[in-house]
Amino acid sequence: MKIFYGPTRPSNIPADADLRPPAQQGDIAAAALEGPDTLILLDGFFHQSLAPWHKEILFAIEQGCRVIGAGSLGALRAVECARYGAEPVGLIAEWYADGTCTDDADVAVAHGPASEEYKSYTIPLVNIRATLDALSADGFLPTAEARQHLATISRIYYPERTWSAIEAVLPALDFQALKHNLIDQKAKDAEAAIRHAQQSPPPASRDLPRHIHTAYFTALLSNDLPLASGQRQHHLASEADRTLATDRHLVSELAQMLGIVTTPEDIFAASTRMWHRLGITDSDTAKAWLSEHAWTDQQWFAHAQREALRQAARDWHAASGACLDTVPLTLAHNLLNPT
């Protein structure tokens, strides 16, 4: 069991759980590539880093993982991917599923770094909602007043939603009741997610969509998975490598915009050229290379497809005569030099 968490603090974490920091883009896919497992997504980065992508969850399910989401970003992603086999758990997930909550900021908090155990500096709106609902159910607050308080607090930008900011917009008695009776709904739902993983069987069937392995997802698997140091591969690339990669991508995009197409024979030829550049000429060595570099067949095919597209664009450009304009501009043949 792998648990991605930070400011959400469940009290029932199993002793043998593989604890991971809040997930960012690439982390779920990387965990899936480690082998089938139960992945519990609670917290995720989304402001300072790209958030976990929906297709990562679909990829994890495709790889045989069970994906459970609750509490914070996990509740959002699990609800969004529930039809494909993700398992949303808890009241917050129910709120997103039925439209009670619609804003990502409802679960967002400002928090500290890993050295501070991701301590929350602000109050998530979902915890305030749960508390106001309880105060209303207990008769302390009329329902209309509780709703008005929630609307007022929701207008505070989430990184600024501190107790002092909330105190400034609520009547004193109501503020004290809210603060001293606060329900940590995120933690409660996280604990429910762990119990769900331990006690409930996974879904019997998973209706995964086709075309999970798009060019963009291939790029994610190739470039954005975390290394042992926690860095992404693109962080280690030189400026020249990043520029070259960008230029190659732009050529592929331009070729598609121009309607240039490739045949299966073109893609096979491109794949062969790529293997030859690596010095690989037989299938056993190729399979070993893919395994060593944690590449899937789909990733290799996507790269070969783009390489074939770039070659087709070069051929089209040469055949169109457009490249003739570059000859005089270089003055390589002195065609425009005055005599």
MARZAVEX-720620 format. One record per residue (C-alpha): x, y, z; residue number from 1. Coordinates in pm, 1 decimal. Each point is the difference from the previous one (the first is absolute). Example, Ala and Ser with C-alpha at 12.3 -4.5 7.8 and 13.67 -1.06 7.14 Angstrom:
X 1230.0&Y -450.0&Z 780.0&resi 1
X 137.0&Y 344.0&Z -66.0&resi 2
This chain:
X 0.0&Y 0.0&Z 0.0&resi 1
X 139.2&Y 337.1&Z -109.6&resi 2
X -148.8&Y 310.4&Z 162.7&resi 3
X 55.5&Y 349.8&Z -139.4&resi 4
X -60.2&Y 246.8&Z 279.5&resi 5
X 122.0&Y 323.2&Z 155.3&resi 6
X -219.6&Y 247.2&Z 190.9&resi 7
X -281.2&Y -256.8&Z 23.2&resi 8
X 91.1&Y -209.2&Z 305.5&resi 9
X -189.0&Y -330.1&Z 45.2&resi 10
X 56.8&Y -172.2&Z 332.8&resi 11
X -24.3&Y -359.2&Z -123.4&resi 12
X 293.1&Y -26.4&Z -242.4&resi 13
X 112.3&Y -365.6&Z -12.5&resi 14
X 349.5&Y -68.3&Z 126.2&resi 15
X 97.6&Y -165.8&Z -326.6&resi 16
X -137.5&Y 275.5&Z -226.9&resi 17
X 231.5&Y 157.5&Z -255.7&resi 18
X -39.3&Y 369.5&Z 85.7&resi 19
X 56.6&Y 254.6&Z -273.3&resi 20
X -18.6&Y 379.8&Z -8.5&resi 21
X -290.6&Y 183.7&Z -163.5&resi 22
X -18.6&Y -113.2&Z -359.9&resi 23
X 92.2&Y 219.4&Z -290.4&resi 24
X -14.9&Y -75.1&Z -370.5&resi 25
X 185.0&Y -321.5&Z -74.4&resi 26
X -8.6&Y -149.2&Z 349.5&resi 27
X -305.8&Y -221.0&Z -51.2&resi 28
X 135.9&Y -129.3&Z -332.2&resi 29
X 337.2&Y -69.5&Z 161.4&resi 30
X -165.6&Y -194.2&Z 281.3&resi 31
X -199.0&Y -201.6&Z -254.5&resi 32
X 318.0&Y -95.9&Z -183.9&resi 33
X 131.0&Y -153.7&Z 323.3&resi 34
X -263.8&Y -271.0&Z -29.1&resi 35
X -363.4&Y -65.4&Z 97.3&resi 36
X -83.8&Y 141.7&Z 342.1&resi 37
X -265.0&Y 195.3&Z 187.7&resi 38
X 55.1&Y 372.1&Z -47.7&resi 39
X -177.2&Y 232.5&Z 243.3&resi 40
X 7.1&Y 359.3&Z -120.9&resi 41
X -77.0&Y 251.1&Z 273.0&resi 42
X 208.5&Y 312.1&Z -61.1&resi 43
X 156.7&Y 141.2&Z -311.1&resi 44
X 189.2&Y 306.5&Z -108.9&resi 45
X -178.4&Y 226.0&Z -244.4&resi 46
X 117.8&Y 356.6&Z 48.3&resi 47
X 378.7&Y -11.9&Z 10.7&resi 48
X 11.0&Y -316.8&Z -215.9&resi 49
X -220.7&Y -163.9&Z -261.2&resi 50
X -268.3&Y -214.2&Z 161.6&resi 51
X -34.6&Y -375.3&Z -61.2&resi 52
X -155.3&Y -54.4&Z -340.6&resi 53
X -322.6&Y -193.7&Z -50.8&resi 54
X 166.7&Y -223.6&Z -257.2&resi 55
X 253.2&Y -106.4&Z 261.3&resi 56
X -286.0&Y -148.7&Z 198.8&resi 57
X -133.8&Y -177.7&Z -308.4&resi 58
X 351.1&Y -123.9&Z -76.1&resi 59
X 38.2&Y -128.4&Z 357.2&resi 60
X -327.5&Y -189.3&Z -26.6&resi 61
X 108.1&Y -138.5&Z -337.7&resi 62
X 322.7&Y -120.5&Z 166.1&resi 63
X -201.1&Y -194.8&Z 258.3&resi 64
X 1.1&Y 249.9&Z 286.1&resi 65
X -293.0&Y 78.1&Z 222.1&resi 66
X -42.5&Y 379.0&Z 31.8&resi 67
X -191.2&Y 143.8&Z 297.2&resi 68
X -44.5&Y 372.8&Z 51.6&resi 69
X -124.9&Y 199.2&Z 296.7&resi 70
X 44.6&Y 304.7&Z 218.2&resi 71
X 151.4&Y 259.6&Z -226.8&resi 72
X 121.3&Y -12.2&Z -359.8&resi 73
X -49.2&Y -375.7&Z 21.2&resi 74
X -374.6&Y 47.9&Z 40.5&resi 75
X -11.0&Y 220.5&Z -308.9&resi 76
X 197.2&Y -234.3&Z -222.0&resi 77
X -180.5&Y -312.0&Z 116.1&resi 78
X -340.6&Y 154.0&Z -71.6&resi 79
X 117.2&Y 115.8&Z -341.9&resi 80
X 131.7&Y -348.7&Z -84.2&resi 81
X -263.1&Y -208.7&Z 183.7&resi 82
X -164.0&Y -124.4&Z -319.1&resi 83
X 331.8&Y -157.1&Z -100.6&resi 84
X 64.6&Y -185.2&Z 325.5&resi 85
X 138.0&Y 256.0&Z 244.6&resi 86
X -163.0&Y -22.0&Z 343.9&resi 87
X -109.6&Y 324.0&Z 168.4&resi 88
X -50.1&Y -33.3&Z 374.9&resi 89
X -144.5&Y 232.4&Z 262.5&resi 90
X -229.0&Y 295.3&Z 42.7&resi 91
X 218.0&Y 245.6&Z -192.2&resi 92
X -2.4&Y -229.5&Z -301.3&resi 93
X -380.5&Y -20.1&Z 30.8&resi 94
X -18.1&Y 378.2&Z -1.0&resi 95
X 197.1&Y 17.5&Z -323.6&resi 96
X -201.3&Y -281.3&Z -153.4&resi 97
X -338.2&Y 162.1&Z 71.0&resi 98
X 107.9&Y 356.5&Z -79.4&resi 99
X -3.7&Y 130.2&Z 357.0&resi 100
X 365.4&Y 90.1&Z -56.4&resi 101
X 115.6&Y 113.4&Z -341.4&resi 102
X 317.8&Y 198.8&Z 63.5&resi 103
X 349.6&Y -148.7&Z 36.4&resi 104
X 69.4&Y 270.0&Z 258.8&resi 105
X -249.7&Y -163.8&Z 238.6&resi 106
X 267.9&Y -254.5&Z 97.7&resi 107
X 305.8&Y 219.8&Z -53.6&resi 108
X 224.5&Y 114.0&Z 284.0&resi 109
X 326.2&Y 186.3&Z 33.9&resi 110
X 246.0&Y -228.1&Z 175.8&resi 111
X 361.6&Y -33.2&Z 102.6&resi 112
X 277.4&Y -211.0&Z -154.9&resi 113
X 88.5&Y -360.5&Z 71.7&resi 114
X 228.3&Y 110.4&Z 284.8&resi 115
X -311.9&Y 131.9&Z 176.2&resi 116
X -200.0&Y -311.8&Z -91.5&resi 117
X -207.5&Y 211.9&Z -238.5&resi 118
X -164.4&Y 182.8&Z 291.1&resi 119
X -316.5&Y 185.9&Z -107.2&resi 120
X 10.5&Y 376.8&Z 31.7&resi 121
X -357.4&Y 56.8&Z -114.8&resi 122
X -340.5&Y -160.4&Z 52.3&resi 123
X -153.9&Y -203.9&Z -284.7&resi 124
X -351.1&Y 101.2&Z -90.6&resi 125
X -123.2&Y -360.1&Z 9.6&resi 126
X 83.2&Y -18.4&Z 372.2&resi 127
X -188.4&Y 325.0&Z 55.8&resi 128
X -298.0&Y -133.6&Z -195.2&resi 129
X -7.1&Y -319.8&Z 205.6&resi 130
X 17.5&Y 196.8&Z 324.8&resi 131
X -268.8&Y 251.0&Z -95.9&resi 132
X -225.9&Y -287.2&Z -108.3&resi 133
X 50.4&Y -165.2&Z 340.1&resi 134
X -65.9&Y 324.9&Z 188.2&resi 135
X -315.9&Y 46.1&Z -204.2&resi 136
X -113.3&Y -359.7&Z 62.5&resi 137
X 59.0&Y 45.6&Z 374.5&resi 138
X -215.7&Y 311.0&Z 2.0&resi 139
X 278.5&Y 242.8&Z 82.8&resi 140
X -31.3&Y 182.4&Z -334.6&resi 141
X -306.3&Y 40.3&Z -220.9&resi 142
X 55.7&Y -164.6&Z -337.2&resi 143
X -24.2&Y 327.9&Z -190.6&resi 144
X 256.1&Y 163.5&Z 227.3&resi 145
X 237.8&Y -293.6&Z -35.2&resi 146
X -25.3&Y 23.9&Z -378.2&resi 147
X 65.7&Y 372.0&Z 12.0&resi 148
X 309.4&Y -52.9&Z 214.8&resi 149
X 127.1&Y -262.2&Z -247.0&resi 150
X -50.9&Y 235.2&Z -293.4&resi 151
X 180.5&Y 279.2&Z 184.7&resi 152
X 298.7&Y -218.7&Z 89.2&resi 153
X 18.6&Y -145.2&Z -350.7&resi 154
X 75.7&Y 345.4&Z -134.7&resi 155
X 331.3&Y -2.6&Z 188.3&resi 156
X 276.7&Y -112.0&Z -236.7&resi 157
X 113.3&Y -343.6&Z 119.5&resi 158
X 366.1&Y 92.9&Z 83.0&resi 159
X -138.8&Y 281.5&Z 218.1&resi 160
X -275.5&Y -200.9&Z 172.0&resi 161
X 155.7&Y 11.5&Z 348.1&resi 162
X -185.1&Y 10.3&Z 330.0&resi 163
X 70.8&Y 370.5&Z 30.1&resi 164
X -144.3&Y 64.4&Z -345.5&resi 165
X -310.2&Y -203.4&Z 83.5&resi 166
X -38.9&Y 176.7&Z 335.7&resi 167
X -8.9&Y 333.8&Z -180.9&resi 168
X -312.4&Y -94.5&Z -200.0&resi 169
X -211.5&Y -193.1&Z 255.9&resi 170
X -189.9&Y 99.6&Z 313.0&resi 171
X 216.3&Y -70.9&Z 305.9&resi 172
X -221.4&Y -271.5&Z 148.4&resi 173
X -39.3&Y -183.5&Z -327.8&resi 174
X 373.7&Y 18.9&Z -65.5&resi 175
X 80.7&Y -152.8&Z 338.2&resi 176
X -250.1&Y -280.2&Z -59.0&resi 177
X 152.6&Y -71.6&Z -341.1&resi 178
X 358.5&Y 2.0&Z 120.6&resi 179
X -50.9&Y -207.6&Z 313.1&resi 180
X -223.0&Y -259.0&Z -167.7&resi 181
X 192.3&Y -29.6&Z -327.3&resi 182
X -49.1&Y -336.6&Z -170.3&resi 183
X 304.8&Y -121.6&Z -190.9&resi 184
X -204.3&Y -155.2&Z -277.5&resi 185
X 305.1&Y -49.8&Z -217.9&resi 186
X 164.4&Y -220.2&Z 263.7&resi 187
X -324.1&Y -190.7&Z 61.8&resi 188
X -38.0&Y -76.1&Z -369.2&resi 189
X 366.7&Y -99.4&Z -27.9&resi 190
X -47.4&Y -247.7&Z 284.9&resi 191
X -309.9&Y -135.0&Z -176.4&resi 192
X 204.3&Y -47.4&Z -317.6&resi 193
X 258.1&Y -210.2&Z 183.8&resi 194
X -272.3&Y -213.3&Z 158.8&resi 195
X -161.8&Y -36.0&Z -341.3&resi 196
X 327.8&Y -126.5&Z -146.3&resi 197
X 36.0&Y -252.2&Z 281.7&resi 198
X -357.4&Y -126.1&Z 17.9&resi 199
X -170.6&Y 43.8&Z -337.5&resi 200
X 75.9&Y -187.3&Z -322.5&resi 201
X 99.3&Y 194.9&Z -311.7&resi 202
X -256.3&Y 58.5&Z -276.6&resi 203
X -89.1&Y -313.5&Z -192.6&resi 204
X 35.6&Y 171.9&Z -337.6&resi 205
X 177.2&Y 307.2&Z -130.8&resi 206
X -125.8&Y 179.7&Z -308.4&resi 207
X 328.2&Y 151.1&Z -118.0&resi 208
X -9.0&Y 232.6&Z -301.4&resi 209
X 207.3&Y -55.0&Z -309.1&resi 210
X 292.9&Y 216.0&Z -98.4&resi 211
X 153.7&Y 49.7&Z 341.7&resi 212
X 342.3&Y 6.6&Z -163.8&resi 213
X -14.0&Y 331.9&Z -181.3&resi 214
X 309.6&Y 191.5&Z -107.2&resi 215
X -30.6&Y 224.6&Z 304.5&resi 216
X -25.5&Y -292.5&Z 237.9&resi 217
X 300.2&Y -161.1&Z -165.3&resi 218
X 189.2&Y 323.3&Z 61.2&resi 219
X -102.3&Y -18.7&Z 365.1&resi 220
X 131.3&Y -354.6&Z 33.7&resi 221
X 318.6&Y 91.5&Z -182.6&resi 222
X 88.3&Y 330.3&Z 162.3&resi 223
X -199.2&Y 77.3&Z 314.0&resi 224
X 28.8&Y -306.2&Z 220.9&resi 225
X 189.9&Y 63.6&Z 323.0&resi 226
X 354.9&Y -125.4&Z 34.7&resi 227
X 141.8&Y -141.0&Z 322.6&resi 228
X 107.1&Y 353.4&Z 92.2&resi 229
X -354.9&Y 126.3&Z -38.9&resi 230
X 92.7&Y 206.9&Z -304.7&resi 231
X -158.7&Y -43.0&Z -339.4&resi 232
X 211.9&Y -91.4&Z -299.3&resi 233
X -65.8&Y 332.1&Z -169.7&resi 234
X 154.8&Y 175.7&Z 299.8&resi 235
X 330.0&Y -166.6&Z -86.5&resi 236
X -7.9&Y 77.5&Z -371.3&resi 237
X 232.2&Y 262.2&Z -143.7&resi 238
X -134.5&Y 313.4&Z -161.8&resi 239
X 112.4&Y -133.4&Z -337.7&resi 240
X -186.2&Y -327.9&Z 54.2&resi 241
X -317.0&Y 181.0&Z 105.6&resi 242
X 20.6&Y 225.1&Z -305.3&resi 243
X 51.1&Y -297.5&Z -231.5&resi 244
X -290.8&Y -188.1&Z 155.8&resi 245
X -224.2&Y 304.4&Z -38.4&resi 246
X 98.8&Y 46.4&Z -362.7&resi 247
X -65.0&Y -366.3&Z -79.8&resi 248
X -340.3&Y 18.5&Z 168.6&resi 249
X -91.3&Y 313.1&Z -195.8&resi 250
X 89.5&Y -172.9&Z -327.4&resi 251
X -234.8&Y -286.7&Z 90.1&resi 252
X -280.0&Y 239.2&Z 94.0&resi 253
X 46.9&Y 202.4&Z -319.6&resi 254
X -6.6&Y -315.4&Z -210.4&resi 255
X -334.8&Y -98.0&Z 150.1&resi 256
X -139.2&Y 349.3&Z -58.9&resi 257
X 104.0&Y -26.7&Z -366.9&resi 258
X -183.1&Y -330.1&Z -31.2&resi 259
X 311.8&Y -206.9&Z -54.8&resi 260
X -64.6&Y -368.2&Z 70.7&resi 261
X 214.3&Y -308.8&Z 42.8&resi 262
X -52.4&Y -361.6&Z -96.1&resi 263
X 72.8&Y -308.6&Z 211.5&resi 264
X 302.0&Y -55.5&Z -226.1&resi 265
X 127.8&Y 350.2&Z 81.2&resi 266
X -31.6&Y -66.0&Z 372.7&resi 267
X 176.3&Y -336.7&Z -31.4&resi 268
X 283.7&Y 163.3&Z -191.6&resi 269
X 29.0&Y 273.7&Z 262.1&resi 270
X 7.8&Y -259.5&Z 277.2&resi 271
X 274.5&Y -189.4&Z -180.9&resi 272
X 205.0&Y 318.4&Z -35.5&resi 273
X -42.0&Y 72.8&Z 371.3&resi 274
X 118.7&Y -349.1&Z 96.2&resi 275
X 297.0&Y 26.4&Z -234.5&resi 276
X 100.3&Y 330.8&Z 158.7&resi 277
X 11.6&Y -188.3&Z 331.4&resi 278
X 206.2&Y -275.0&Z -159.2&resi 279
X -278.4&Y -255.4&Z 42.3&resi 280
X -85.6&Y -234.7&Z -285.2&resi 281
X -188.2&Y -294.2&Z 156.2&resi 282
X -328.2&Y -30.5&Z 190.1&resi 283
X 143.2&Y -160.7&Z 316.8&resi 284
X 243.8&Y 286.3&Z 52.8&resi 285
X -278.8&Y 247.8&Z -72.7&resi 286
X -225.5&Y -158.8&Z 264.2&resi 287
X 284.9&Y 9.4&Z 249.1&resi 288
X 58.3&Y 369.5&Z -74.2&resi 289
X -368.8&Y 81.5&Z 53.0&resi 290
X -2.4&Y -187.7&Z 329.9&resi 291
X 321.3&Y 163.1&Z 121.6&resi 292
X -132.6&Y 348.7&Z -73.2&resi 293
X -355.9&Y -71.1&Z 130.4&resi 294
X -154.2&Y 70.7&Z -340.4&resi 295
X -319.7&Y -158.1&Z -123.1&resi 296
X -63.2&Y -110.8&Z -358.0&resi 297
X -256.4&Y 280.2&Z -23.3&resi 298
X 260.5&Y 260.2&Z 91.3&resi 299
X 242.4&Y -124.7&Z -260.7&resi 300
X -272.9&Y -9.8&Z -265.3&resi 301
X -104.3&Y 358.3&Z 80.4&resi 302
X 358.2&Y 121.5&Z -37.9&resi 303
X 38.0&Y -189.6&Z -327.8&resi 304
X -328.2&Y 146.2&Z -120.9&resi 305
X 120.7&Y 354.3&Z 68.4&resi 306
X 338.2&Y -71.3&Z -160.8&resi 307
X -179.5&Y -128.7&Z -309.3&resi 308
X -215.1&Y 312.8&Z -1.0&resi 309
X 305.9&Y 223.8&Z 16.8&resi 310
X 164.2&Y -188.2&Z -288.3&resi 311
X -318.2&Y 27.7&Z -204.3&resi 312
X -0.4&Y 375.1&Z 70.2&resi 313
X 360.2&Y 26.7&Z -120.0&resi 314
X -86.0&Y -191.6&Z -317.4&resi 315
X -307.0&Y 216.2&Z -58.3&resi 316
X 200.4&Y 316.9&Z 51.0&resi 317
X 271.1&Y -107.9&Z -241.4&resi 318
X -250.7&Y -110.9&Z -263.0&resi 319
X -200.5&Y 322.6&Z 23.8&resi 320
X 293.6&Y 213.9&Z -100.9&resi 321
X -49.8&Y 223.5&Z 301.7&resi 322
X 352.6&Y -69.4&Z 117.8&resi 323
X 141.9&Y 174.8&Z -309.1&resi 324
X -56.1&Y 333.1&Z 175.6&resi 325
X 259.6&Y -93.8&Z 258.4&resi 326
X 276.5&Y -42.2&Z -258.3&resi 327
X 47.9&Y 365.1&Z -101.9&resi 328
X -54.2&Y 120.7&Z 355.0&resi 329
X 303.8&Y -193.5&Z 116.3&resi 330
X 208.1&Y 148.8&Z -284.4&resi 331
X 156.3&Y -344.3&Z -21.2&resi 332
X -1.9&Y 20.3&Z -378.6&resi 333
X 31.9&Y 378.5&Z -29.8&resi 334
X -328.7&Y 4.8&Z -190.5&resi 335
X -92.4&Y 343.1&Z 130.9&resi 336
X 347.6&Y 148.2&Z 27.2&resi 337
X 40.8&Y 303.5&Z -223.2&resi 338
X 272.0&Y -37.0&Z -258.4&resi 339
